[in-house]
Amino acid sequence: MRVIAGKAKGIVLKTPDGMQTRPTADRVKEAMFSILQFELPGARVLDLFGGTGQLGIEALSRGAASAVFVDSAEAPCRLIKENLRRAGFEGTVVRADYLQFLSKCRDSFDIILLDPPYAEVFLENSIKKISEIDILKSSGIIVAERPVEKDLILEIEGFSRSKDYKYGKTLLTIFRKD
């Protein structure tokens, strides 16, 4: 796993042992950031299911001003901090359940990256919660990653939904705040 472009291009990020964390494939990550390329400079980014931190780190490498990484377990939080050091970036790493974090969050973001564990309802729950609270700036973007077999039949008032972008066995959906 590596940083694909920007200031930290080519930096190899550490991955966890075992199968607890499923890092985003380089092909999907490259496509995601091609979609976001004009939104990134100066953006405040939330990587809600941090895992390795690779998505938020990629955003920082491509010009995001700041990134907040959230994960519920201690080991991923340590890994995110190590990967931030490897890439030469600073970021805020928060150990918290995603819904607890969202419930208490008073910051606002330009881009929210959602790559939760595929087998759970975290994606639907996080999108609904984000739409209920006011942490996404006007014209802000939510990027939702999921497997092709997982339906995301969700329309959110106040948000426009893009088509699904398919990359192998992965789908990306973009929601933009109106």
PAMAR-717729 format. One record per atom (N, C-alpha, C): x, y, z; atom name. Coordinates in steps of 0.001 Angstrom, whole numbers, plus 500000, padded with zeros to 6 digits. Example, Ala and Ser with C-alpha at 12.3 -4.5 7.8 and 13.67 -1.06 7.14 Angstrom:
PAMAR-717729
    east   north      up  atom
  513190  494310  507800     N
  512300  495500  507800    CA
  513200  496700  507800     C
  512850  497750  507080     N
  513670  498940  507140    CA
  512900  500030  507870     C
This chain:
PAMAR-717729
    east   north      up  atom
  500858  498835  500000     N
  500000  500000  500000    CA
  500907  501231  500000     C
  500616  502163  499106     N
  501470  503332  498959    CA
  500640  504586  498697     C
  501274  505733  498876     N
  500655  507007  498502    CA
  500842  507143  496999     C
  499763  507411  496278     N
  499787  507383  494820    CA
  500303  508677  494201     C
  499923  509828  494761     N
  500292  511098  494126    CA
  500497  512183  495173     C
  501071  513289  494726     N
  501230  514446  495599    CA
  502568  514490  496310     C
  502606  515248  497398     N
  503842  515478  498149    CA
  504487  514201  498657     C
  503686  513222  499041     N
  504218  511979  499617    CA
  504187  510821  498620     C
  504106  511129  497339     N
  504010  510101  496301    CA
  505097  509039  496488     C
  504659  507783  496441     N
  505586  506663  496524    CA
  505888  506173  497930     C
  505506  506931  498946     N
  505752  506495  500326    CA
  504937  505229  500587     C
  505604  504211  501103     N
  504937  502952  501436    CA
  504355  503078  502837     C
  503067  502791  502953     N
  502387  502846  504247    CA
  502330  501459  504849     C
  502393  501424  506135     N
  502351  500149  506853    CA
  500921  499608  506849     C
  500797  498311  506693     N
  499489  497647  506730    CA
  499410  496764  507965     C
  498205  496517  508450     N
  498064  495681  509644    CA
  498224  494198  509306     C
  498585  493439  510321     N
  498616  491990  510168    CA
  497195  491473  510205     C
  496935  490385  509497     N
  495610  489761  509549    CA
  494633  490419  508601     C
  493375  490049  508760     N
  492328  490495  507842    CA
  491310  491427  508506     C
  491622  491991  509662     N
  490692  492876  510348    CA
  490431  494152  509550     C
  491463  494648  508865     N
  491345  495873  508094    CA
  491490  495544  506618     C
  490637  496124  505794     N
  490645  495898  504350    CA
  491005  497218  503676     C
  492295  497437  503401     N
  492680  498692  502758    CA
  492077  498821  501360     C
  491768  500053  500979     N
  491249  500333  499647    CA
  492326  500009  498610     C
  491932  499301  497566     N
  492867  498949  496495    CA
  493369  500208  495797     C
  494615  500176  495318     N
  495206  501335  494646    CA
  494352  501815  493479     C
  493792  500906  492714     N
  492971  501262  491543    CA
  491748  502081  491974     C
  491109  501633  493052     N
  489919  502327  493561    CA
  490325  503680  494156     C
  491419  503681  494898     N
  491900  504922  495508    CA
  492258  505949  494427     C
  492923  505499  493373     N
  493278  506404  492287    CA
  492028  506988  491625     C
  491023  506155  491411     N
  489767  506625  490819    CA
  489065  507615  491752     C
  489019  507296  493033     N
  488379  508167  494018    CA
  489002  509556  493997     C
  490328  509593  493994     N
  490998  510883  494070    CA
  491025  511616  492730     C
  490809  510903  491645     N
  490602  511576  490361    CA
  489271  512320  490382     C
  488268  511709  490985     N
  486955  512353  491126    CA
  487063  513600  492011     C
  487887  513504  493051     N
  487999  514577  494051    CA
  489078  515620  493745     C
  489833  515449  492694     N
  491047  516237  492496    CA
  490859  517756  492602     C
  489742  518290  492137     N
  489552  519738  492183    CA
  488953  520208  493509     C
  488537  519268  494340     N
  487948  519584  495643    CA
  489001  519581  496765     C
  490147  518957  496524     N
  491126  518708  497585    CA
  491951  519905  498049     C
  492432  520766  497169     N
  493298  521842  497656    CA
  492632  522673  498765     C
  493273  522671  499927     N
  492783  523434  501069    CA
  491617  522820  501822     C
  491202  521621  501448     N
  490018  520997  502056    CA
  490295  520472  503466     C
  489235  520479  504264     N
  489243  519808  505570    CA
  488569  518459  505356     C
  489282  517373  505669     N
  488842  516020  505352    CA
  488600  515218  506619     C
  487527  514430  506594     N
  487238  513472  507668    CA
  487327  512077  507074     C
  488231  511263  507596     N
  488361  509849  507229    CA
  487705  509080  508373     C
  486410  508803  508233     N
  485608  508340  509372    CA
  485917  506918  509823     C
  486313  506064  508930     N
  486674  504692  509297    CA
  488146  504523  508940     C
  489003  505143  509741     N
  490415  505344  509415    CA
  491211  504126  509013     C
  491091  503030  509725     N
  491838  501812  509394    CA
  493333  502033  509378     C
  493905  502199  508197     N
  495336  502459  508041    CA
  495629  503951  507891     C
  494586  504721  507611     N
  494753  506144  507367    CA
  495076  506481  505930     C
  495116  505485  505064     N
  495590  505728  503702    CA
  494743  506729  502916     C
  493428  506756  503126     N
  492598  507693  502357    CA
  492853  509138  502789     C
  492847  509378  504084     N
  493126  510722  504576    CA
  494532  511184  504245     C
  495493  510257  504306     N
  496882  510586  503966    CA
  496998  510924  502484     C
  496303  510180  501640     N
  496292  510492  500204    CA
  495719  511896  499976     C
  494657  512233  500715     N
  494069  513568  500597    CA
  495073  514644  501011     C
  495780  514424  502110     N
  496798  515381  502547    CA
  497909  515508  501513     C
  498325  514396  500962     N
  499384  514407  499956    CA
  498983  515211  498729     C
  497703  515215  498422     N
  497198  515909  497226    CA
  496712  517326  497532     C
  496989  517837  498723     N
  496730  519244  498978    CA
  495658  519581  499993     C
  495045  518585  500617     N
  494076  518894  501676    CA
  494794  519639  502803     C
  494102  520576  503420     N
  494697  521380  504491    CA
  494822  520606  505795     C
  493834  519727  506056     N
  493850  518970  507310    CA
  493025  517709  507157     C
  493273  516777  508081     N
  492507  515531  508078    CA
  492307  515060  509503     C
  491095  514558  509749     N
  490759  513915  511024    CA
  490484  512457  510701     C
  491114  511575  511464     N
  490981  510136  511278    CA
  490274  509560  512493     C
  489246  508756  512264     N
  488483  508160  513367    CA
  488521  506646  513219     C
  488813  505958  514302     N
  488709  504496  514332    CA
  488363  504094  515763     C
  487659  502981  515872     N
  487174  502563  517191    CA
  488177  501746  517990     C
  489247  501289  517357     N
  490201  500414  518047    CA
  491567  501085  518191     C
  492279  500683  519222     N
  493589  501264  519524    CA
  494630  500926  518456     C
  494682  499676  517992     N
  495708  499275  517023    CA
  495624  500080  515722     C
  494442  500254  515124     N
  494382  501101  513929    CA
  494783  502552  514207     C
  494423  503076  515354     N
  494813  504458  515685    CA
  496332  504589  515747     C
  497003  503609  516343     N
  498475  503624  516376    CA
  499042  503530  514959     C
  498435  502674  514138     N
  498883  502498  512753    CA
  498707  503785  511956     C
  497597  504466  512130     N
  497364  505746  511436    CA
  498445  506751  511828     C
  498740  506846  513122     N
  499776  507781  513583    CA
  501131  507441  512971     C
  501454  506152  512907     N
  502720  505736  512305    CA
  502750  506074  510816     C
  501654  505829  510111     N
  501608  506134  508685    CA
  501663  507636  508422     C
  501063  508429  509283     N
  501188  509883  509160    CA
  502656  510298  509282     C
  503377  509714  510257     N
  504807  510013  510425    CA
  505591  509595  509183     C
  505311  508399  508671     N
  506010  507906  507478    CA
  505836  508860  506297     C
  504625  509380  506154     N
  504312  510256  505022    CA
  504712  511709  505269     C
  505060  512032  506514     N
  505483  513388  506838    CA
  504345  514367  507041     C
  503197  513862  507479     N
  502032  514720  507697    CA
  501586  514690  509145     C
  500827  515705  509504     N
  500165  515738  510796    CA
  498679  515577  510550     C
  498005  514993  511504     N
  496559  514838  511429    CA
  496033  514573  512815     C
  494755  514694  512987     N
  494120  514406  514266    CA
  493581  512989  514206     C
  494009  512159  515155     N
  493557  510770  515225    CA
  492692  510625  516467     C
  491455  510178  516253     N
  490483  510059  517341    CA
  490070  508599  517475     C
  490228  508076  518685     N
  489728  506727  518946    CA
  488306  506851  519479     C
  487348  506440  518640     N
  485941  506546  519018    CA
  485100  505712  518068     C
  483960  505290  518541     N
  482950  504698  517687    CA
  482471  505795  516729     C
  482222  505441  515491     N
  481878  506445  514487    CA
  480619  507238  514841     C
  479596  506573  515382     N
  478374  507305  515742    CA
  478598  508214  516947     C
  479400  507764  517906     N
  479738  508627  519051    CA
  480494  509857  518566     C
  481457  509648  517671     N
  482218  510770  517140    CA
  481291  511754  516445     C
  480442  511244  515550     N
  479535  512130  514811    CA
  478589  512872  515744     C
  478114  512201  516782     N
  477187  512834  517723    CA
  477821  513996  518471     C
  479138  513911  518710     N
  479826  514936  519490    CA
  480594  515938  518630     C
  480724  515657  517352     N
  481542  516487  516462    CA
  480937  517879  516288     C
  481767  518889  516440     N
  481349  520272  516228    CA
  482147  520928  515111     C
  483034  520173  514475     N
  483820  520680  513356    CA
  483011  520575  512071     C
  483501  521205  511042     N
  482873  521051  509731    CA
  483947  520644  508727     C
  483514  519917  507704     N
  484438  519332  506743    CA
  483969  519613  505326     C
  484939  519606  504405     N
  484649  519758  502981    CA
  484416  518397  502327     C
  485139  517387  502821     N
  485070  516038  502264    CA
  485018  515039  503403     C
  484080  514095  503307     N
  484006  512999  504279    CA
  484172  511697  503509     C
  485177  510918  503903     N
  485488  509642  503266    CA
  484944  508511  504120     C
  484120  507657  503508     N
  483494  506547  504217    CA
  483889  505229  503568     C
  484694  504460  504258     N
  485088  503127  503803    CA
  484988  502181  504994     C
  483745  501912  505437     N
  483556  501092  506643    CA
  483683  499603  506335     C
  483721  498781  507399     N
  483676  497323  507171    CA
  482458  496983  506316     C
  482682  496193  505286     N
  481634  495933  504298    CA
  480422  495188  504847     C
  480606  494292  505778     N
  479510  493414  506209    CA
  478512  494088  507151     C
  478778  495294  507541     N
  477957  495965  508551    CA
  477054  497037  507935     C
  476222  497639  508767     N
  475341  498728  508329    CA
  475955  500100  508641     C
  477261  500118  508870     N
  477935  501361  509219    CA
  477782  502421  508135     C
  477797  502017  506872     N
  477723  502979  505781    CA
  476396  503727  505800     C
  475312  502985  505835     N
  473988  503605  505862    CA
  473807  504469  507099     C
  474219  503939  508249     N
  474068  504682  509508    CA
  474881  505965  509519     C
  476104  505902  509002     N
  476946  507106  509016    CA
  476413  508164  508054     C
  475944  507766  506880     N
  475392  508734  505928    CA
  474144  509395  506515     C
  473283  508601  507122     N
  472077  509166  507740    CA
  472445  510148  508850     C
  473398  509776  509695     N
  473797  510642  510802    CA
  474424  511942  510286     C
  475274  511835  509271     N
  475909  513031  508702    CA
  474844  513973  508145     C
  473804  513419  507536     N
  472744  514258  506979    CA
  471905  514928  508072     C
  471875  514342  509264     N
  471091  514897  510376    CA
  471830  516011  511108     C
  473146  515954  511095     N
  473936  516970  511788    CA
  474574  517877  510741     C
  475122  518972  511154     N
  475615  519954  510195    CA
  477136  520010  510232     C
  477804  518917  509801     N
  479266  518921  509802    CA
  479860  518985  508401     C
  479009  518905  507373     N
  479497  518989  506001    CA
  479206  520390  505474     C
  480243  521057  505001     N
  480081  522418  504479    CA
  479196  522418  503242     C
  478650  523565  502916     N
  477849  523730  501710    CA
  478671  523289  500498     C
  478086  522505  499638     N
  478739  521887  498475    CA
  479776  520842  498861     C
  479806  520450  500133     N
  480721  519411  500587    CA
  480364  518055  499994     C
  481310  517140  500090     N
  481165  515833  499438    CA
  481341  514695  500444     C
  480488  513695  500302     N
  480659  512411  500994    CA
  481022  511394  499926     C
  482094  510648  500146     N
  482471  509559  499249    CA
  482219  508256  499994     C
  481340  507419  499449     N
  480978  506149  500073    CA
  481519  504998  499241     C
  482307  504133  499873     N
  482859  502950  499208    CA
  482158  501710  499739     C
  481822  500801  498809     N
  481138  499571  499215    CA
  481347  498483  498166     C
  481056  497230  498517     N
  481175  496151  497529    CA
  480001  496199  496560     C
  480178  495656  495351     N
  479124  495713  494342    CA
  477855  495000  494785     C
  477967  494001  495630     N
  476769  493264  496054    CA
  475972  493990  497148     C
  476497  495081  497661     N
  475797  495819  498723    CA
  475009  496978  498116     C
  473696  496898  498208     N
  472850  497984  497727    CA
  472953  499183  498659     C
  472856  500340  498083     N
  472811  501574  498868    CA
  471631  502372  498340     C
  470450  501929  498732     N
  469219  502585  498296    CA
  468930  503667  499328     C
  469481  504816  499054     N
  469439  505878  500044    CA
  469424  507212  499325     C
  468371  507947  499524     N
  468307  509317  499036    CA
  468275  510197  500275     C
  469060  511252  500255     N
  469175  512118  501421    CA
  468687  513511  501053     C
  467745  514004  501832     N
  467247  515352  501591    CA
  468386  516350  501775     C
  468511  517254  500820     N
  469563  518258  500876    CA
  470868  517815  500240     C
  470895  516614  499651     N
  472089  516086  499003    CA
  471741  515591  497605     C
  472669  515776  496683     N
  472551  515194  495349    CA
  473439  513963  495316     C
  472932  512905  494703     N
  473685  511654  494629    CA
  474159  511431  493200     C
  475428  511063  493063     N
  475973  510760  491740    CA
  475589  509346  491337     C
  475964  509016  490151     N
  475867  507619  489740    CA
  476874  506814  490545     C
  476760  505491  490512     N
  477754  504633  491137    CA
  478911  504435  490161     C
  480117  504583  490645     N
  481307  504335  489847    CA
  481818  502951  490218     C
  481945  502066  489232     N
  482335  500680  489498    CA
  483795  500450  489124     C
  484536  499860  490064     N
  485932  499505  489866    CA
  486113  498084  490368     C
  486061  497112  489448     N
  486157  495710  489857    CA
  484979  495342  490733     C
  485254  494940  491964     N
  484211  494522  492896    CA
  483816  495627  493871     C
  484216  496863  493554     N
  483971  497991  494454    CA
  483162  499072  493745     C
  482243  499673  494498     N
  481458  500810  494010    CA
  481788  502049  494834     C
  481855  503177  494162     N
  481984  504474  494830    CA
  480742  505281  494506     C
  480164  505897  495524     N
  479031  506795  495342    CA
  479386  508130  495976     C
  479083  509193  495249     N
  479368  510547  495736    CA
  478040  511227  496072     C
  478003  511795  497280     N
  476871  512626  497701    CA
  477405  514040  497869     C
  476747  515021  497247     N
  477161  516420  497401    CA
  476052  517178  498105     C
  476456  517933  499125     N
  475490  518739  499864    CA
  475036  519891  498976     C
  473724  520052  498865     N
  473159  521118  498019    CA
  473376  522478  498642     C
